[in-house]
Amino acid sequence: MNYNRRDFFKTSGLATLGLAGLSAFGNNAESMRSKFTKERKQEFNMHGYAAPALDVVRVGIIGMGGRGNGAVNRLNAIEGTEIKAICDVEEDAIANALSRIERLPNFDHDVDTYYGEEDSWKKLCDRDDIDLVIVTTPWHLHTPQCVYAMESGKHVATEIPAAQTIEECWQLVETSERTRKHCLQMTNVCYSFFEMVTLNMARGGFFGDIVHGDGAYIHQLITHNFSKRQYHNMWRLRENSTRNGNLYPHHGLGTMAQIMDINHGDKMDYMVSVSGHDFMMNKKAKELAAEDSFYEEYVDRDYRGNMNTSIIKTHKGRTMMLQHDVTSPRPYSRIHQISGTKGIARTYPRPQISDRYQGWFSDEEFAEIEAEYTPEITKRVGEMARQVGGHGGMDTLLMWRLIDCLRHGIALDMNVYDAASWSAVVPLSEYSVANMGIPVDFPDFTAGSWQTNQPQMDVQLEKGGSTRIIA
Ligand SMILES: NC(=O)c1ccc[n+]([C@@H]2O[C@H](COP(=O)([O-])OP(=O)(O)OC[C@H]3O[C@@H](n4cnc5c(N)ncnc54)[C@H](O)[C@@H]3O)[C@@H](O)[C@H]2O)c1
């Protein structure tokens, strides 16, 4: 079919609209695209910020579900830590946590408990004998709890995503800068063993200039999302049945952003995001509701699509592809594929490396490069972290590094700008998806300091590293 641009304008009637009309359309697109950006002066640069050293880090944990209990296990194995208090809105979550604690080896912490009210956690934050609050609650509580904890003079480490809206991202940035309290988003995959090898390879020049990365959170959680065993009002199902976008970008994005120097040398400029339809969740809700009236309210909701795909372009012209799917029956994958002018590596379906067109390195070549780029953190505490566990040890490595940095008074590996910009993918993708994949600009949470900030994650342990892990 011979259908050129002139025909298009004729048949669509746009020829009569003229240039003025088109530019009005363009202006609208421009304002939609920059809807979430704002000019801002930085109050204080938290990138590279080192808070005063703490001999012992006194910790309170909010949210005693899966992650809160895991945090207790890990902190119990790390020298120089005192677990002072735990909190959950549900009394039986606290009872469960206490019975787990009783079974932990060498547990020597005097733990106070808070529970019963939606805001019992404020009492934990109000104490004056806590240095660090760990937030392991459902998503919508992360920012309010982080902000309150920082305002109460505590450092805070939150589960992912740190924020749900751009407004919340700014709240985190502005509170952290004003209070000079750390706000760490616990992106545990940044401590995954092979992801750290790839970060080291990037810094050592193996990839040449980084061109493109692929990341994902592909994790079939359909049974988990519909499970009644979840605490607190089916929060996972509610999130997935009311919102559409990349709701959980950090597992695919974390190390890729560090490799691409996001917030320290480069920044994410804009993103487009598209979701397919939901093929499975509503079907599952209907099947369950036919047997159990509990699920009736989850039928015919506005479920997220099975697969969301987002593409990000950085200021320096690199691209990232991020995917998110929590329902399709597929093997787990973060992809984590980094491609540069000299080489490539990927983590899934299994770790592989190459620097040539003809295929991946042999097992011997792979082992040689992996050994060359295995970072000091893995050599020093990797085995102990594996023994303590948590996603193969990466959760323990993250916790160890956080405590070690606080005890040595050195900058954390990730800061509030990472928390904000990585979390911004959530609302920006929702907006792009709702508007047929329109490009949408990232706010610059660093207010321009990305141009001079230096890479921060210190996998070679140039500073700190003496805290022990006792498995
Ligand atoms: N990084 C990872 O690998 C990883 C893995 C799993 C979960 N997560 C994240 O960790 C967070 C928690 O997940 P989970 O699996 O532990 O969930 P969970 O449902 O097991 O635990 C959440 C807990 O928070 C409690 N809670 C709810 N409202 C509260 C309130 N107002 N005050 C105090 N406590 C409250 C709930 O009762 C529950 O016990 C989520 O953000 C999740 O996405 C991260």
The ligand as an SDF file (V2000), in Angstrom:
LIG
                    3D

 44 48  0  0  0  0  0  0  0  0999 V2000
   14.8300   -7.7750   48.7250 N   0  0  0  0  0  0  0  0  0  0  0  0
   14.2190   -8.9300   48.6280 C   0  0  0  0  0  0  0  0  0  0  0  0
   14.7810   -9.9010   48.1390 O   0  0  0  0  0  0  0  0  0  0  0  0
   12.8270   -9.0530   49.1380 C   0  0  0  0  0  0  0  0  0  0  0  0
   12.2260  -10.3080   49.2660 C   0  0  0  0  0  0  0  0  0  0  0  0
   10.9290  -10.3690   49.7760 C   0  0  0  0  0  0  0  0  0  0  0  0
   10.2670   -9.2000   50.1150 C   0  0  0  0  0  0  0  0  0  0  0  0
   10.8730   -8.0040   49.9590 N   0  0  0  0  0  0  0  0  0  0  0  0
   10.2150   -6.7620   50.3320 C   0  0  0  0  0  0  0  0  0  0  0  0
   10.2060   -6.6720   51.7490 O   0  0  0  0  0  0  0  0  0  0  0  0
    9.0250   -6.0360   52.1910 C   0  0  0  0  0  0  0  0  0  0  0  0
    8.2950   -6.9470   53.1580 C   0  0  0  0  0  0  0  0  0  0  0  0
    8.0230   -8.1600   52.4980 O   0  0  0  0  0  0  0  0  0  0  0  0
    7.6800   -9.4840   53.3200 P   0  0  0  0  0  0  0  0  0  0  0  0
    7.7780  -10.5940   52.3460 O   0  0  0  0  0  0  0  0  0  0  0  0
    8.4940   -9.5360   54.5550 O   0  0  0  0  0  0  0  0  0  0  0  0
    6.1520   -9.1990   53.6550 O   0  0  0  0  0  0  0  0  0  0  0  0
    5.2860   -9.7930   54.8520 P   0  0  0  0  0  0  0  0  0  0  0  0
    3.8810   -9.5640   54.5010 O   0  0  0  0  0  0  0  0  0  0  0  0
    5.7670  -11.1650   55.1750 O   0  0  0  0  0  0  0  0  0  0  0  0
    5.7020   -8.8520   56.0670 O   0  0  0  0  0  0  0  0  0  0  0  0
    5.2690   -7.5160   56.1930 C   0  0  0  0  0  0  0  0  0  0  0  0
    4.9770   -7.2770   57.6670 C   0  0  0  0  0  0  0  0  0  0  0  0
    4.6590   -5.8870   57.8760 O   0  0  0  0  0  0  0  0  0  0  0  0
    3.6260   -5.8430   58.8390 C   0  0  0  0  0  0  0  0  0  0  0  0
    2.9080   -4.5680   58.8230 N   0  0  0  0  0  0  0  0  0  0  0  0
    1.9070   -4.1670   58.0080 C   0  0  0  0  0  0  0  0  0  0  0  0
    1.4860   -2.9490   58.3730 N   0  0  0  0  0  0  0  0  0  0  0  0
    2.2350   -2.5610   59.4180 C   0  0  0  0  0  0  0  0  0  0  0  0
    2.2690   -1.4020   60.2440 C   0  0  0  0  0  0  0  0  0  0  0  0
    1.4260   -0.3870   60.0640 N   0  0  0  0  0  0  0  0  0  0  0  0
    3.1650   -1.3550   61.2630 N   0  0  0  0  0  0  0  0  0  0  0  0
    4.0150   -2.3920   61.4880 C   0  0  0  0  0  0  0  0  0  0  0  0
    4.0100   -3.5260   60.7540 N   0  0  0  0  0  0  0  0  0  0  0  0
    3.1410   -3.6000   59.7250 C   0  0  0  0  0  0  0  0  0  0  0  0
    2.7310   -7.0020   58.4680 C   0  0  0  0  0  0  0  0  0  0  0  0
    1.8460   -7.3650   59.5150 O   0  0  0  0  0  0  0  0  0  0  0  0
    3.7630   -8.0740   58.1600 C   0  0  0  0  0  0  0  0  0  0  0  0
    4.1100   -8.8270   59.2790 O   0  0  0  0  0  0  0  0  0  0  0  0
    8.2580   -5.6920   50.9210 C   0  0  0  0  0  0  0  0  0  0  0  0
    8.6020   -4.4150   50.5210 O   0  0  0  0  0  0  0  0  0  0  0  0
    8.7650   -6.6860   49.9220 C   0  0  0  0  0  0  0  0  0  0  0  0
    8.6100   -6.2560   48.6020 O   0  0  0  0  0  0  0  0  0  0  0  0
   12.1460   -7.9180   49.4960 C   0  0  0  0  0  0  0  0  0  0  0  0
  1  2  1  0
  2  3  2  0
  2  4  1  0
  4  5  1  0
  4 44  2  0
  5  6  2  0
  6  7  1  0
  7  8  2  0
  8  9  1  0
  8 44  1  0
  9 10  1  0
  9 42  1  0
 10 11  1  0
 11 12  1  0
 11 40  1  0
 12 13  1  0
 13 14  1  0
 14 15  2  0
 14 16  1  0
 14 17  1  0
 17 18  1  0
 18 19  2  0
 18 20  1  0
 18 21  1  0
 21 22  1  0
 22 23  1  0
 23 24  1  0
 23 38  1  0
 24 25  1  0
 25 26  1  0
 25 36  1  0
 26 27  1  0
 26 35  1  0
 27 28  2  0
 28 29  1  0
 29 30  1  0
 29 35  2  0
 30 31  1  0
 30 32  2  0
 32 33  1  0
 33 34  2  0
 34 35  1  0
 36 37  1  0
 36 38  1  0
 38 39  1  0
 40 41  1  0
 40 42  1  0
 42 43  1  0
M  CHG  2   8   1  16  -1
M  END
$$$$
